[in-house]
Amino acid sequence: MHPPYAEGKCAQCHGGDMMTAEPRVPVPQLCFTCHKDFFGNNKVKHQPVDNGECLSCHDPHQSPNKRLLLKTVPSLCLTCHDDPLAAGKVKHQAVESGDCLDCHAPHATNFKGLLKKSVKDTCAGCHDDIPAKQAKVVHQPVEDGDCLACHNPHASDKKALLKKSAPALCWDCHDNFLEKAKFTHDVVEDCTACHNPHGSGNNAMLKKSVVALCYDCHDQKDIAAVKGHADLGAQSCVKCHDPHVGQDKNLLKPSAKNPAAANKNPP
């Protein structure tokens, strides 16, 4: 029960000798005679709050729900908002648990989407391994705290709540080198087979060193048996081969196909 209602102090809100259903002053000013003004200097306000519609969410007298809510969350939120879980088969656990207020402020905030914190800090509250704090090389969206550049926060048809599958998602920022390629490396259809999408201790955000990655698919004995690989030692495979695409079936770089020309001094 709302304390004034429970104590029979109807005039505290309605006023006058001949009480009516109308409050003695408009809402939310009436509410702020007892409750703290939560607007403050917050830049982003929930639309019902901004419109002074406290009673669109709260019952002024009594409710079976805490905070005198008309319904429990998320049912209350879904009276105005579309069900975010209807967007895909992969659902964010935080959303599926049903408490929108874990991430969102119900009244006002300084962050877009009514988030309680920035996107980066909101995600890091549960995913403390994602910001790649220990990584030598960090993906630019991760460094910028822009998790939503790649992920949907509620639900998706793609695993890991991705907005698109790789490599289509990658082409949103990176040039599509597959379009004009004559030959392609088999693994380029899945960028994350070789690259960590958040951060890595290796250059180009590789999951392992170049040689170690190549040995995941190519047998070391078979590589050593190739005549052109004689006396290469521990040199990186990408010195001669392009890891993505090329005009040669073995993805040889032009300099590797004609090393004499590449090393020839200009006149």
C-alpha positions as CSV (number, residue, x, y, z in Angstrom):
1,M,0.0,0.0,0.0
2,H,1.0,3.6,-0.6
3,P,1.6,4.9,2.9
4,P,-0.8,7.9,2.6
5,Y,-3.5,5.6,1.4
6,A,-2.8,3.0,4.1
7,E,-2.9,5.7,6.8
8,G,-6.2,7.1,5.4
9,K,-4.6,10.5,4.6
10,C,-6.5,10.9,1.4
11,A,-6.4,14.7,1.6
12,Q,-2.6,14.6,1.4
13,C,-3.0,13.9,-2.3
14,H,-6.5,14.9,-3.2
15,G,-7.0,17.9,-0.8
16,G,-10.1,19.9,-0.2
17,D,-13.1,19.3,2.0
18,M,-15.1,17.8,-0.9
19,M,-12.6,15.2,-2.1
20,T,-12.5,14.4,-5.8
21,A,-10.5,11.9,-7.8
22,E,-8.4,14.7,-9.1
23,P,-5.1,15.3,-7.3
24,R,-4.6,18.6,-5.5
25,V,-1.6,19.4,-7.7
26,P,-0.7,17.8,-11.1
27,V,1.4,14.7,-11.3
28,P,4.4,14.5,-11.1
29,Q,4.7,17.6,-8.9
30,L,2.4,15.9,-6.4
31,C,4.6,12.8,-6.3
32,F,7.7,15.0,-5.7
33,T,6.2,16.5,-2.5
34,C,7.3,13.2,-0.9
35,H,9.5,11.5,-3.5
36,K,12.9,12.7,-4.7
37,D,12.9,14.5,-8.0
38,F,14.7,11.9,-10.0
39,F,14.9,14.1,-13.2
40,G,17.9,16.0,-11.9
41,N,20.2,17.0,-14.8
42,N,19.7,13.7,-16.7
43,K,19.6,14.2,-20.4
44,V,17.5,11.1,-21.3
45,K,14.0,10.7,-19.9
46,H,11.6,7.7,-20.2
47,Q,8.7,9.0,-22.3
48,P,6.0,8.4,-19.6
49,V,8.2,10.2,-17.1
50,D,8.8,13.1,-19.4
51,N,5.0,13.4,-19.9
52,G,4.3,13.3,-16.2
53,E,2.4,10.0,-16.5
54,C,3.5,8.3,-13.3
55,L,0.2,6.5,-13.1
56,S,0.8,4.7,-16.4
57,C,3.2,2.5,-14.5
58,H,2.3,2.9,-10.8
59,D,-0.9,2.5,-8.9
60,P,-1.4,5.5,-6.5
61,H,-3.1,3.4,-3.8
62,Q,-2.1,-0.3,-3.7
63,S,-0.7,-3.1,-5.8
64,P,0.3,-6.7,-5.4
65,N,3.7,-5.7,-7.0
66,K,6.6,-3.9,-5.3
67,R,7.0,-0.2,-6.1
68,L,3.2,-0.2,-6.6
69,L,3.7,-1.2,-10.2
70,L,0.6,-2.0,-12.2
71,K,2.2,-5.1,-13.6
72,T,5.5,-6.9,-13.0
73,V,8.5,-6.4,-15.3
74,P,8.7,-7.3,-18.2
75,S,4.9,-7.4,-18.7
76,L,4.7,-3.8,-17.7
77,C,7.3,-2.8,-20.3
78,L,5.6,-4.8,-23.0
79,T,2.4,-2.7,-22.7
80,C,4.3,-0.1,-24.7
81,H,7.5,-1.7,-26.1
82,D,7.6,-4.6,-28.6
83,D,8.8,-7.9,-27.2
84,P,12.6,-7.8,-27.8
85,L,12.8,-11.6,-27.6
86,A,10.6,-11.9,-30.7
87,A,13.5,-10.7,-32.8
88,G,15.5,-14.0,-33.0
89,K,16.1,-17.5,-31.8
90,V,19.3,-16.6,-29.8
91,K,18.3,-14.7,-26.7
92,H,20.4,-12.6,-24.4
93,Q,20.3,-14.3,-21.0
94,A,19.9,-11.0,-19.2
95,V,16.8,-10.3,-21.3
96,E,15.4,-13.8,-21.0
97,S,15.6,-13.6,-17.2
98,G,12.9,-10.9,-17.5
99,D,14.4,-8.0,-15.5
100,C,14.7,-5.1,-17.9
101,L,15.8,-3.0,-15.0
102,D,19.1,-4.8,-14.7
103,C,20.3,-2.7,-17.6
104,H,17.8,0.1,-18.1
105,A,16.8,3.0,-15.8
106,P,13.0,3.3,-15.6
107,H,12.9,7.0,-15.1
108,A,15.9,9.1,-16.3
109,T,19.6,8.7,-17.1
110,N,22.5,10.3,-19.0
111,F,22.9,7.4,-21.4
112,K,21.0,6.5,-24.6
113,G,18.4,3.7,-24.5
114,L,17.7,4.5,-20.8
115,L,20.7,2.5,-19.9
116,K,21.9,2.9,-16.4
117,K,25.6,3.0,-17.6
118,S,27.4,3.3,-20.9
119,V,27.1,0.4,-23.3
120,K,30.7,-0.7,-22.5
121,D,30.2,-0.6,-18.7
122,T,26.8,-2.3,-19.0
123,C,28.2,-5.2,-20.9
124,A,31.3,-5.4,-18.7
125,G,29.1,-5.8,-15.7
126,C,28.6,-9.5,-16.8
127,H,31.1,-10.0,-19.5
128,D,34.3,-9.1,-17.8
129,D,36.4,-11.0,-20.3
130,I,35.1,-9.2,-23.4
131,P,36.8,-5.8,-23.2
132,A,40.1,-7.6,-23.8
133,K,41.9,-5.6,-21.1
134,Q,45.0,-7.7,-21.4
135,A,45.2,-7.8,-25.2
136,K,48.0,-6.1,-27.0
137,V,45.9,-5.5,-30.0
138,V,42.2,-4.5,-29.5
139,H,39.5,-4.3,-32.1
140,Q,38.5,-0.7,-32.6
141,P,34.8,-1.1,-31.8
142,V,35.8,-2.9,-28.6
143,E,38.3,-0.1,-27.7
144,D,35.5,2.4,-28.3
145,G,33.1,0.5,-26.1
146,D,30.7,0.1,-29.1
147,C,29.5,-3.4,-28.5
148,L,26.3,-2.7,-30.4
149,A,28.3,-2.2,-33.6
150,C,28.3,-6.0,-33.9
151,H,25.9,-7.4,-31.3
152,N,22.2,-7.1,-30.8
153,P,21.6,-6.5,-27.0
154,H,18.3,-8.5,-26.8
155,A,18.0,-11.2,-29.4
156,S,19.2,-12.3,-32.8
157,D,19.0,-15.0,-35.4
158,K,22.8,-15.3,-35.3
159,K,25.0,-17.0,-32.7
160,A,26.7,-14.7,-30.1
161,L,23.8,-12.2,-30.8
162,L,25.6,-10.9,-33.8
163,K,23.8,-8.6,-36.2
164,K,25.1,-10.4,-39.2
165,S,27.2,-13.5,-39.8
166,A,30.9,-13.2,-40.7
167,P,32.2,-12.1,-43.2
168,A,29.1,-9.9,-44.0
169,L,29.4,-8.2,-40.6
170,C,33.1,-7.5,-41.2
171,W,32.4,-5.8,-44.5
172,D,30.4,-3.2,-42.7
173,C,33.8,-1.6,-41.8
174,H,36.4,-3.5,-43.8
175,D,36.8,-3.6,-47.5
176,N,35.4,-6.7,-49.1
177,F,38.6,-8.3,-50.7
178,L,36.6,-11.3,-51.9
179,E,34.6,-9.4,-54.6
180,K,37.4,-9.3,-57.3
181,A,39.5,-12.2,-56.1
182,K,40.4,-14.9,-58.6
183,F,41.4,-17.4,-55.9
184,T,40.4,-17.4,-52.2
185,H,41.7,-19.1,-49.1
186,D,39.1,-21.7,-47.9
187,V,38.9,-20.2,-44.5
188,V,38.1,-16.6,-45.5
189,E,34.3,-17.3,-45.2
190,D,34.8,-17.4,-41.4
191,C,37.0,-14.5,-40.3
192,T,36.8,-15.7,-36.7
193,A,38.5,-19.0,-37.6
194,C,41.8,-17.1,-37.5
195,H,41.0,-13.7,-35.9
196,N,39.7,-13.0,-32.4
197,P,36.9,-10.4,-32.9
198,H,37.7,-8.6,-29.7
199,G,41.4,-8.5,-29.1
200,S,44.6,-10.6,-29.2
201,G,48.2,-10.7,-28.2
202,N,49.1,-11.2,-31.8
203,N,49.2,-8.8,-34.7
204,A,46.1,-8.4,-36.8
205,M,44.2,-9.9,-33.8
206,L,45.2,-13.4,-34.9
207,K,44.3,-16.2,-32.4
208,K,47.8,-17.7,-32.8
209,S,51.0,-16.9,-34.5
210,V,50.8,-17.1,-38.3
211,V,52.8,-20.4,-38.5
212,A,50.8,-22.0,-35.7
213,L,47.5,-21.1,-37.4
214,C,48.6,-22.5,-40.7
215,Y,49.6,-25.8,-39.0
216,D,46.0,-26.1,-37.7
217,C,44.9,-27.0,-41.2
218,H,48.1,-27.8,-43.2
219,D,50.2,-30.7,-42.2
220,Q,53.8,-29.7,-41.3
221,K,55.2,-32.7,-43.1
222,D,53.3,-31.8,-46.3
223,I,54.5,-28.2,-46.1
224,A,58.2,-29.3,-45.6
225,A,58.0,-31.6,-48.6
226,V,57.3,-28.8,-51.1
227,K,60.4,-27.9,-53.0
228,G,59.8,-24.2,-52.8
229,H,59.8,-24.4,-49.0
230,A,63.4,-25.7,-48.7
231,D,65.6,-23.7,-46.5
232,L,62.8,-21.3,-45.4
233,G,63.5,-22.1,-41.7
234,A,61.0,-20.4,-39.4
235,Q,60.0,-17.6,-41.8
236,S,56.3,-16.6,-41.8
237,C,54.1,-18.2,-44.4
238,V,52.7,-14.8,-45.3
239,K,56.1,-13.6,-46.6
240,C,55.2,-15.6,-49.8
241,H,51.5,-16.3,-49.5
242,D,48.6,-13.9,-49.1
243,P,46.4,-15.3,-46.3
244,H,43.1,-14.2,-47.9
245,V,43.1,-14.0,-51.7
246,G,45.3,-13.9,-54.8
247,Q,45.7,-14.2,-58.5
248,D,47.6,-17.5,-58.1
249,K,46.0,-20.8,-57.1
250,N,48.6,-21.1,-54.2
251,L,47.9,-17.5,-53.2
252,L,51.5,-16.7,-53.9
253,K,52.4,-13.0,-53.8
254,P,53.9,-11.5,-57.0
255,S,57.3,-11.1,-55.3
256,A,57.3,-14.8,-54.3
257,K,56.6,-15.9,-57.9
258,N,59.5,-13.9,-59.2
259,P,61.9,-13.2,-56.4
260,A,64.7,-12.3,-58.7
261,A,62.6,-9.5,-60.2
262,A,61.5,-8.4,-56.8
263,N,65.1,-8.1,-55.5
264,K,66.6,-6.6,-58.7
265,N,68.0,-3.2,-58.0
266,P,66.6,-0.4,-60.2
267,P,68.9,1.1,-62.8
